[in-house]
């Protein structure tokens, strides 16, 4: 769970030990001891380091020990391994993250454009597949939220017959739903018009429409019926080839669950690399022009809220919305960009490289201030290197380490990443998904980039990397596509 830095080992250099000692305190302490009290607050901001303290840290820099900032106790640090080729130091212990959202994120990113006519998806956290349509039947397997399942037929209002691993099985109807586009919803619902089910333990079938009439038999709960007619308190049905009547109060219309789901997202993503103040000035000029044209601004966190809501209901992105994202910020430009955004009243997402976090960089107090001012803090990875050139272990650590540190500093879930330099491939996407990320920004510096993206592109959204040569008119042309 410890952080790492890329550095060259020079045993003769007098500056290496203080740097490593500082890193051990500023970063290892964050990960291993939580930065202080159990109530979530931190003491790192208020720490005062004397010359005597620094002397101790210099002695401990090469020993792997560090100080628990909550108790002042010296503790043994993690074992480290060094990559001979790159000189990158990595911890042998894994970073521990909350991955409980991974199945939900997977479900959100799954496109339904290629779903078949009878494809439904699991809308519960999990779903058991039974050998027979009852809860005591043998369990054939388990499906997770978002998994597709082919429905052969609805046996009754409670159970659906499905195909599972090539064999028939049965699943609870209330835990599956068909994802449809809004233009197809009416047609999907129409095929169930006139279908009712027994919404009680059973219902008697009478010869005539009154409770004193001869009983012809009964229908068990959840059984489907298609009434010939419904007249007041009684529904006329065909029962065993004969005309019969059942009480209307024990029947309910049947309709499976439908989820109207947005597949294409018209959300232009503008990425500004604020490596110097001139880019912040450019950002302000572009934003002011967009505001004049009536555009509103959305953060990645607001996008996440909409995506999660769409699991349960039809919720759409507001029209004329743009996402502003900030990357490659140094401690100084991060502060300048945050101040500028707050000053002009724009909500944006700042993707921070966590190598800058610490007492001499971007402090916890600064990040908490950004959050309080409505800015969204997300991951720019740890070192900010092109992930495609790293080993699997390094890619995983870049994602996990960054998430862990930012969640400690910001006090909220981190779920979005901006790939350094826009560099991403299938291998990087795999580690981003397994590391608990929902959204990824893969910007390119071409106005031919798309201002829209599909659901299955959520982890590689094609944003526009804004360059110094792009004018406000160029930006407007892009967002209007």
C-alpha positions as CSV (number, residue, x, y, z in Angstrom):
1,X,0.0,0.0,0.0
2,X,3.0,2.3,-0.3
3,X,3.8,4.9,-2.9
4,X,6.8,4.9,-5.1
5,X,9.0,7.3,-7.0
6,X,11.1,7.0,-10.1
7,X,14.7,7.9,-9.3
8,X,18.3,7.0,-10.0
9,X,20.2,5.4,-7.1
10,X,23.4,7.4,-6.4
11,X,24.8,6.3,-3.1
12,X,27.3,9.1,-3.1
13,X,24.8,11.9,-3.6
14,X,24.1,13.9,-0.4
15,X,20.6,15.0,-1.6
16,X,19.1,11.5,-2.1
17,X,18.6,10.6,1.6
18,X,16.6,13.7,2.6
19,X,14.4,13.4,-0.5
20,X,13.7,9.7,0.2
21,X,13.1,10.5,3.9
22,X,10.6,13.2,2.9
23,X,8.8,10.8,0.6
24,X,8.7,8.1,3.3
25,X,6.9,10.5,5.6
26,X,4.7,12.3,3.1
27,X,3.6,9.2,1.2
28,X,4.2,6.0,3.1
29,X,2.6,7.6,6.1
30,X,-0.5,8.4,4.2
31,X,-1.0,4.9,2.9
32,X,-0.1,2.9,6.0
33,X,-1.4,5.0,8.9
34,X,-4.3,7.0,7.3
35,X,-2.7,10.3,8.2
36,X,-4.0,10.5,11.7
37,X,-7.3,10.1,13.6
38,X,-9.9,7.5,12.7
39,X,-12.5,10.2,12.1
40,X,-11.0,10.8,8.7
41,X,-9.1,14.0,9.5
42,X,-5.4,14.4,8.9
43,X,-2.5,15.8,10.9
44,X,-0.1,16.1,8.0
45,X,-1.0,19.8,7.4
46,X,-0.1,20.7,11.0
47,X,3.1,18.7,11.3
48,X,6.2,20.7,12.2
49,X,9.6,19.1,11.3
50,X,12.6,20.2,13.3
51,X,16.2,19.7,12.3
52,X,16.5,16.9,14.8
53,X,13.5,15.2,13.2
54,X,15.1,15.5,9.7
55,X,18.3,14.0,11.0
56,X,16.3,11.0,12.2
57,X,14.6,10.7,8.8
58,X,17.9,10.8,7.0
59,X,19.1,7.9,9.1
60,X,16.0,6.0,8.4
61,X,15.8,6.7,4.7
62,X,17.7,3.7,3.6
63,X,16.3,1.3,6.3
64,X,12.7,1.0,5.2
65,X,11.4,2.4,8.5
66,X,9.0,5.2,8.9
67,X,7.1,7.1,11.6
68,X,3.5,6.6,12.4
69,X,2.3,10.3,12.3
70,X,-0.6,9.4,14.6
71,X,1.5,7.9,17.4
72,X,5.0,9.0,16.7
73,X,6.1,5.3,16.7
74,X,8.8,4.2,14.3
75,X,7.5,1.3,12.2
76,X,9.1,-1.0,9.6
77,X,8.4,0.0,6.1
78,X,7.5,-2.1,3.1
79,X,9.9,-4.3,1.1
80,X,10.7,-2.7,-2.2
81,X,11.9,-4.1,-5.5
82,X,13.8,-2.1,-8.1
83,X,13.3,-2.6,-11.9
84,X,16.9,-2.8,-13.3
85,X,16.0,-1.3,-16.6
86,X,13.9,1.7,-15.5
87,X,15.1,2.3,-12.0
88,X,11.5,2.3,-10.8
89,X,11.0,1.4,-7.2
90,X,7.8,-0.5,-6.4
91,X,6.3,-2.0,-3.2
92,X,5.9,-5.7,-3.1
93,X,2.6,-5.4,-1.1
94,X,-0.5,-4.5,-3.1
95,X,-2.5,-1.3,-2.7
96,X,-5.8,-2.1,-1.0
97,X,-8.7,-0.5,-2.7
98,X,-12.5,-0.5,-2.4
99,X,-13.5,-2.5,-5.6
100,X,-17.2,-3.0,-4.7
101,X,-18.3,-0.7,-7.6
102,X,-16.4,-2.7,-10.3
103,X,-19.5,-4.9,-11.2
104,X,-21.7,-1.8,-11.3
105,X,-19.3,0.1,-13.5
106,X,-19.0,-2.9,-15.8
107,X,-22.7,-3.0,-16.2
108,X,-22.9,0.7,-16.9
109,X,-20.3,0.4,-19.7
110,X,-22.0,-2.5,-21.4
111,X,-23.6,-1.4,-24.7
112,X,-27.0,-2.9,-25.5
113,X,-26.9,-2.0,-29.2
114,X,-25.9,-5.6,-30.1
115,X,-28.4,-7.3,-27.7
116,X,-30.8,-9.8,-29.3
117,X,-34.6,-9.5,-29.4
118,X,-35.0,-11.6,-26.3
119,X,-31.9,-10.4,-24.4
120,X,-32.5,-9.2,-20.8
121,X,-29.9,-8.0,-18.3
122,X,-29.6,-8.7,-14.6
123,X,-30.7,-5.6,-12.6
124,X,-29.9,-7.0,-9.2
125,X,-26.4,-7.4,-7.7
126,X,-26.7,-11.1,-8.5
127,X,-29.2,-13.6,-9.9
128,X,-29.3,-17.4,-9.3
129,X,-30.2,-19.7,-12.2
130,X,-32.4,-22.5,-10.9
131,X,-33.1,-26.0,-12.4
132,X,-36.9,-25.5,-11.8
133,X,-39.0,-22.4,-11.4
134,X,-39.0,-22.3,-7.6
135,X,-36.5,-21.0,-5.0
136,X,-35.9,-24.5,-3.5
137,X,-34.7,-25.9,-6.8
138,X,-31.1,-26.8,-7.5
139,X,-28.9,-23.7,-8.2
140,X,-27.3,-24.1,-11.6
141,X,-25.1,-21.0,-11.4
142,X,-25.1,-17.3,-10.7
143,X,-25.2,-14.2,-12.8
144,X,-23.9,-10.7,-11.9
145,X,-25.4,-7.3,-12.3
146,X,-25.5,-6.4,-16.0
147,X,-24.9,-9.9,-17.3
148,X,-27.0,-10.7,-20.4
149,X,-29.5,-13.5,-20.3
150,X,-31.6,-14.9,-23.2
151,X,-35.3,-15.3,-22.2
152,X,-37.0,-18.2,-23.9
153,X,-40.4,-17.5,-22.3
154,X,-42.1,-16.2,-19.2
155,X,-43.4,-19.3,-17.4
156,X,-45.5,-17.0,-15.2
157,X,-45.2,-13.6,-13.7
158,X,-42.5,-14.8,-11.2
159,X,-40.2,-17.0,-13.4
160,X,-38.6,-16.8,-16.8
161,X,-37.2,-19.8,-18.7
162,X,-33.7,-18.9,-19.9
163,X,-30.7,-20.5,-21.6
164,X,-27.7,-20.9,-19.3
165,X,-24.5,-22.6,-20.5
166,X,-26.4,-24.1,-23.3
167,X,-29.1,-25.7,-21.1
168,X,-32.5,-24.5,-19.9
169,X,-32.8,-22.8,-16.5
170,X,-35.1,-20.5,-14.6
171,X,-34.6,-17.0,-13.1
172,X,-36.7,-14.7,-11.1
173,X,-38.5,-12.2,-13.4
174,X,-38.2,-9.3,-10.9
175,X,-34.4,-9.4,-11.2
176,X,-34.1,-9.0,-15.0
177,X,-34.9,-6.1,-17.3
178,X,-34.8,-5.4,-21.0
179,X,-32.8,-2.4,-22.0
180,X,-34.4,-0.5,-24.8
181,X,-34.1,2.8,-26.6
182,X,-36.9,5.3,-26.1
183,X,-38.1,4.9,-29.7
184,X,-38.6,1.2,-29.2
185,X,-40.2,1.3,-25.8
186,X,-43.8,1.6,-27.0
187,X,-43.5,-1.4,-29.3
188,X,-42.0,-3.5,-26.6
189,X,-44.8,-2.7,-24.2
190,X,-47.5,-3.3,-26.8
191,X,-46.9,-7.0,-27.0
192,X,-47.9,-7.4,-23.3
193,X,-51.2,-5.6,-23.7
194,X,-54.1,-7.6,-22.3
195,X,-51.8,-9.9,-20.3
196,X,-52.7,-10.2,-16.6
197,X,-51.5,-12.5,-13.8
198,X,-53.0,-13.8,-10.5
199,X,-51.6,-11.4,-7.9
200,X,-52.6,-13.5,-5.0
201,X,-52.0,-17.0,-3.6
202,X,-54.8,-18.3,-5.8
203,X,-58.1,-17.2,-7.4
204,X,-61.3,-19.2,-7.9
205,X,-62.8,-19.6,-11.3
206,X,-66.6,-19.2,-11.3
207,X,-69.2,-20.3,-13.9
208,X,-70.9,-16.9,-13.6
209,X,-69.7,-13.5,-12.5
210,X,-70.7,-13.7,-8.9
211,X,-69.1,-15.2,-5.8
212,X,-72.0,-17.6,-5.2
213,X,-71.7,-19.2,-8.6
214,X,-70.5,-22.7,-9.2
215,X,-66.7,-23.1,-8.9
216,X,-65.0,-24.5,-12.0
217,X,-61.6,-24.6,-10.5
218,X,-58.8,-22.3,-9.4
219,X,-55.7,-20.6,-10.7
220,X,-52.5,-20.5,-8.7
221,X,-50.6,-17.3,-7.9
222,X,-48.5,-15.7,-10.7
223,X,-50.4,-17.6,-13.4
224,X,-50.9,-15.7,-16.6
225,X,-54.4,-15.0,-17.9
226,X,-55.6,-13.1,-21.0
227,X,-59.2,-12.0,-20.2
228,X,-61.7,-12.1,-23.0
229,X,-63.2,-9.0,-21.4
230,X,-63.0,-7.1,-18.1
231,X,-66.3,-5.8,-16.8
232,X,-66.2,-4.0,-13.5
233,X,-65.3,-6.5,-10.8
234,X,-65.1,-9.6,-13.0
235,X,-62.9,-10.8,-15.8
236,X,-64.1,-13.3,-18.3
237,X,-61.5,-16.0,-19.2
238,X,-61.3,-19.3,-21.0
239,X,-60.6,-22.0,-18.4
240,X,-60.1,-25.6,-19.5
241,X,-61.9,-24.9,-22.8
242,X,-64.9,-23.4,-21.0
243,X,-66.0,-19.8,-20.3
244,X,-65.4,-18.7,-16.7
245,X,-65.0,-15.7,-14.5
246,X,-62.4,-14.6,-11.9
247,X,-62.5,-11.7,-9.5
248,X,-60.8,-8.6,-11.0
249,X,-59.4,-7.6,-7.6
250,X,-57.0,-10.6,-7.7
251,X,-55.6,-9.8,-11.1
252,X,-52.9,-7.3,-12.1
253,X,-51.5,-6.3,-15.5
254,X,-48.2,-8.0,-16.4
255,X,-45.3,-6.1,-17.7
256,X,-41.6,-7.0,-17.4
257,X,-39.1,-4.4,-16.4
258,X,-37.8,-2.1,-19.1
259,X,-34.8,0.2,-18.7
260,X,-34.7,3.1,-21.2
261,X,-31.0,3.5,-21.7
262,X,-29.0,6.2,-23.4
263,X,-26.4,4.7,-25.7
264,X,-24.8,7.8,-27.3
265,X,-23.6,10.8,-25.2
266,X,-23.4,14.2,-26.8
267,X,-20.8,15.5,-24.3
268,X,-17.8,17.3,-25.8
269,X,-14.8,16.9,-23.5
270,X,-12.2,19.7,-23.6
271,X,-8.8,18.9,-22.0
272,X,-6.4,21.6,-21.1
273,X,-2.8,20.8,-20.1
274,X,-2.0,23.6,-17.7
275,X,1.7,23.3,-17.6
276,X,2.1,27.1,-17.5
277,X,-0.1,30.1,-16.9
278,X,-0.7,30.9,-20.6
279,X,-2.8,27.8,-20.9
280,X,-5.0,28.9,-18.0
281,X,-5.5,32.2,-19.7
282,X,-6.5,30.3,-22.9
283,X,-8.9,28.2,-20.8
284,X,-10.6,31.2,-19.4
285,X,-11.0,32.8,-22.8
286,X,-12.6,29.7,-24.2
287,X,-14.9,29.1,-21.3
288,X,-16.1,32.7,-21.3
289,X,-17.0,32.3,-25.0
290,X,-18.8,29.0,-24.4
291,X,-20.8,30.7,-21.6
292,X,-21.8,33.5,-23.9
293,X,-23.1,30.9,-26.4
294,X,-25.3,29.3,-23.7
295,X,-23.3,26.2,-22.8
296,X,-23.3,24.8,-19.3
297,X,-20.5,22.7,-17.8
298,X,-20.4,19.3,-16.3
299,X,-17.9,17.4,-14.2
300,X,-17.0,13.7,-14.5
301,X,-18.7,13.2,-11.1
302,X,-21.9,14.6,-12.4
303,X,-21.7,12.3,-15.4
304,X,-21.2,9.4,-13.0
305,X,-24.4,10.3,-11.1
306,X,-26.3,10.3,-14.3
307,X,-24.9,7.0,-15.4
308,X,-25.7,5.3,-12.1
309,X,-29.3,6.8,-12.2
310,X,-29.7,5.3,-15.7
311,X,-29.5,1.9,-14.2
312,X,-32.9,2.5,-12.7
313,X,-34.7,5.1,-14.8
314,X,-34.5,7.1,-18.0
315,X,-32.2,10.0,-17.2
316,X,-30.5,12.1,-19.9
317,X,-27.6,14.5,-20.2
318,X,-28.8,18.1,-20.3
319,X,-28.5,19.7,-23.7
320,X,-25.7,22.0,-24.6
321,X,-23.3,20.7,-22.0
322,X,-19.5,20.6,-22.1
323,X,-17.0,18.9,-19.8
324,X,-13.9,20.9,-19.0
325,X,-10.9,18.8,-17.8
326,X,-7.5,19.9,-16.5
327,X,-4.4,17.7,-16.7
328,X,-0.6,18.0,-16.3
329,X,-0.8,20.6,-13.5
330,X,2.1,21.4,-11.3
331,X,1.5,22.4,-7.7
332,X,1.5,26.1,-8.7
333,X,-0.6,25.8,-11.9
334,X,-3.1,23.5,-10.1
335,X,-3.7,26.3,-7.6
336,X,-3.8,28.9,-10.3
337,X,-6.3,26.9,-12.4
338,X,-8.5,26.1,-9.5
339,X,-8.6,29.8,-8.5
340,X,-9.4,30.8,-12.0
341,X,-12.2,28.3,-12.4
342,X,-13.8,29.4,-9.1
343,X,-13.5,33.0,-10.0
344,X,-15.4,32.5,-13.3
345,X,-17.9,30.2,-11.7
346,X,-17.2,27.0,-13.8
347,X,-17.3,23.5,-12.6
348,X,-14.5,21.4,-14.0
349,X,-12.6,18.1,-13.4
350,X,-9.0,18.3,-12.3
351,X,-6.9,15.2,-13.1
352,X,-4.0,15.4,-10.7
353,X,-0.7,13.4,-10.8
354,X,-0.3,12.1,-7.3
355,X,3.5,12.5,-7.4
356,X,2.7,16.2,-6.6
357,X,0.8,15.5,-3.4
358,X,2.5,16.3,-0.2
359,X,3.7,19.1,2.1
360,X,5.8,20.8,-0.5
361,X,3.4,20.1,-3.4
362,X,-0.4,20.0,-3.6
363,X,-1.5,19.7,0.0
364,X,-4.6,18.0,1.5
365,X,-5.9,21.4,2.5
366,X,-5.7,22.7,-1.1
367,X,-7.5,19.6,-2.4
368,X,-10.2,19.9,0.2
369,X,-10.6,23.6,-0.7
370,X,-11.0,22.6,-4.4
371,X,-13.6,20.1,-3.5
372,X,-15.5,22.6,-1.3
373,X,-15.5,25.0,-4.2
374,X,-17.2,22.5,-6.5
375,X,-14.2,21.2,-8.4
376,X,-14.0,17.5,-9.2
377,X,-10.7,15.9,-8.3
378,X,-9.8,12.7,-10.3
379,X,-6.7,10.8,-11.2
380,X,-3.9,11.8,-13.7
381,X,-2.1,8.6,-12.6
382,X,0.8,8.7,-10.2
383,X,3.9,9.6,-12.3
384,X,2.1,10.9,-15.4
385,X,4.1,8.6,-17.7
386,X,2.6,7.0,-20.9
387,X,1.1,3.8,-19.5
388,X,1.6,1.9,-22.7
389,X,5.3,1.7,-22.1
390,X,5.1,0.3,-18.6
391,X,5.0,-3.3,-17.3
392,X,1.7,-4.8,-16.1
393,X,2.7,-4.4,-12.5
394,X,3.7,-0.7,-13.0
395,X,0.4,0.1,-14.9
396,X,-1.6,-1.5,-12.1
397,X,0.4,0.4,-9.5
398,X,-0.1,3.7,-11.4
399,X,-3.8,3.3,-11.3
400,X,-4.2,1.9,-7.8
401,X,-1.6,4.2,-6.1
402,X,-3.2,7.3,-7.5
403,X,-6.7,6.2,-6.5
404,X,-5.6,5.5,-3.0
405,X,-3.7,8.7,-2.4
406,X,-6.4,10.9,-3.9
407,X,-9.2,9.2,-1.9
408,X,-7.1,9.8,1.2
409,X,-6.7,13.5,0.4
410,X,-10.1,14.3,-1.2
411,X,-12.2,12.1,1.1
412,X,-14.3,10.8,-1.8
413,X,-14.4,8.0,-4.3
414,X,-12.0,8.4,-7.3
415,X,-13.4,6.8,-10.5
416,X,-12.1,8.7,-13.4
417,X,-8.6,8.8,-15.0
418,X,-7.0,10.9,-17.7
419,X,-4.4,8.8,-19.5
420,X,-1.1,10.7,-19.7
421,X,-0.6,12.0,-23.3
422,X,-3.9,10.3,-24.2
423,X,-2.0,7.0,-24.4
424,X,-4.3,4.0,-24.0
425,X,-4.6,0.5,-25.4
426,X,-6.6,-2.7,-24.5
427,X,-4.1,-3.7,-21.8
428,X,-4.3,-0.3,-20.1
429,X,-8.1,-0.4,-20.3
430,X,-8.1,-3.8,-18.6
431,X,-6.2,-2.5,-15.6
432,X,-8.2,0.7,-15.4
433,X,-11.4,-1.3,-15.2
434,X,-10.0,-3.8,-12.6
435,X,-8.7,-0.8,-10.6
436,X,-12.2,0.6,-10.1
437,X,-12.4,3.3,-12.7
438,X,-15.6,4.0,-14.6
439,X,-14.5,6.8,-16.9
440,X,-11.2,7.4,-18.8
441,X,-10.2,10.3,-20.9
442,X,-8.1,9.6,-24.0
443,X,-7.7,13.1,-25.5
444,X,-6.1,13.9,-28.9
445,X,-5.0,17.2,-30.3
446,X,-7.1,17.1,-33.4
447,X,-10.3,19.0,-34.1
448,X,-11.4,15.9,-35.9
449,X,-12.0,14.3,-32.5
450,X,-15.6,13.4,-31.8
451,X,-17.7,15.5,-29.4
452,X,-19.9,12.4,-28.7
453,X,-19.1,8.9,-27.4
454,X,-21.0,5.7,-26.9
455,X,-21.6,3.7,-23.8
456,X,-18.9,1.2,-24.5
457,X,-16.4,4.1,-24.9
458,X,-16.8,5.4,-21.3
459,X,-13.4,4.1,-20.3
460,X,-11.8,5.7,-23.4
461,X,-13.7,8.9,-24.0
462,X,-12.2,10.7,-27.1
463,X,-11.7,14.2,-25.7
464,X,-10.1,17.1,-27.5
465,X,-6.7,18.1,-26.2
466,X,-6.8,21.9,-26.6
467,X,-3.6,23.4,-27.9
468,X,-2.4,27.0,-27.8
469,X,-3.2,27.6,-31.4
470,X,-6.9,26.7,-31.0
471,X,-9.2,29.8,-30.9
472,X,-12.5,30.1,-29.3
473,X,-14.1,29.7,-32.7
474,X,-12.3,26.4,-33.1
475,X,-13.7,25.2,-29.8
476,X,-17.2,26.3,-30.8
477,X,-16.9,24.4,-34.1
478,X,-15.9,21.3,-32.2
479,X,-18.7,21.3,-29.6
480,X,-21.3,22.1,-32.3
481,X,-20.5,19.0,-34.4
